Amino acid sequence: MPNIPDRESIVHMQTARRVPITLVKGLGTKVWDDEGNEYLDFVAGIASDSLGHADNQLASAISEQAHKLIHVSNIFFSEPQIDLAELLVHNSALDQVFFCNSGAEANEAAIKIARKWGITNRNGAFEIIATNNGFHGRTMTTVAATGTPAYREPFGPPTPGFVFVDYDDIQQIIESTSDQTAAIMLEPIQGEGGINVPSSNYLQEVRSWCDDQGILLILDEIQTGMGRSGKLWAYEFAGIEPDIMTSAKGLAGGVPIGAVLAKNTACVLEPGDHGSTFGGNPLATAAGAHVIKRLLNDGILENVVKRGEQLSQRLEGLQDRHSQVSGQRGIGLLRGLELSKDIAVDIVNESRKLGLLLNPVRPNVVRFMPPLTVTEDEIDKAIDIIDSVLQSLDD
Ligand SMILES: *Cc1c(COP(=O)(O)O)cnc(C)c1O
């Protein structure tokens, strides 16, 4: 019997450069491959496995719901969907929610809302200002909104109406705003772009500019939201409120889900304007409701703050000791280690051999996004592994 990577290479489209291990089970921050090797998982399904792997209570919540209803059409009401909608609305600055199945879909919905709002409320304005190195998904319109040209160039003419500016540069936003502008769309911290943290007043300046011009602010909190920053939403650090916000990744602890939230003033969708077969189904929303309750009631946000500080301090220590480390940045449990050379892939590969899974988000940036339940010992162990890898690369 050929191994999984060999079988994959024949029948699965080669869209990803995969790491050559096959994961078969997990527990908390740990995962095991099919050869019995154990790893600390600091990838966590790309910041999605908020409660770690095989969490008993999350598994029970999913199982209990699966024994009642996995899926019903959105032409009917279902209670888990409204439970999660209330939890999100009561614990954010937004008023209404629509559920879908992924981050890209959530951003598609956000873009539809902003365009319809601009067309009806701002004399036909439909342009959206987005940022270079931003990331909003892989569907045709979300790649058009994504500030990495390589993601859209192979696919022909992109959806029109996106204007790009540098991240963390309010002046460029001001210069790019016109009568055609409906909204500004950005991440509170750029995740895929390399954990780029803007200056402390950037989001406030963007918010005031939107208020000044009467345009919408869309925040993509798909990676930064749901507790990853140490607050439920990263915008809370800036003391501002978006008009539209998207969530996905950690929202249901690894069960596929996406959500777009909007203020009543922005929410122009009417019956027939949007829909999804699976979006907000009982299984995914029961999982989401369980996750958000755990974040709020089980001290998990406090854990993110403490472990985030520990991680930041230990990354700083690496910078002190190793000349290849040029910086570290991030918030809560979303952090990047910046290297002076393009050796992120080497560090990730060597760390894996020593039992630590990491992601090289940029050629010179290693990304850390462990489960929000990661322990003090696990952070220490992970950094000790990278320390020894950097040591061996020094030689
Ligand atoms: C991952 C991500 C997306 C896309 O989410 P998918 O579920 O992969 O479609 C969009 N925006 C941000 C900021 C992300 O991190």
The ligand as a Gaussian input file, in Angstrom:
#p B3LYP/6-31G(d) Opt

LIG

0 1
 C       -7.624000      32.627000       6.414000
 C       -8.085000      33.995000       6.123000
 C       -9.078000      34.249000       5.176000
 C       -9.688000      33.154000       4.314000
 O      -10.355000      32.200000       5.066000
 P      -10.741000      30.792000       4.372000
 O      -11.538000      30.092000       5.434000
 O       -9.457000      30.100000       4.038000
 O      -11.532000      31.100000       3.174000
 C       -9.482000      35.554000       4.980000
 N       -8.958000      36.555000       5.685000
 C       -7.998000      36.352000       6.626000
 C       -7.459000      37.513000       7.386000
 C       -7.524000      35.069000       6.851000
 O       -6.551000      34.868000       7.745000

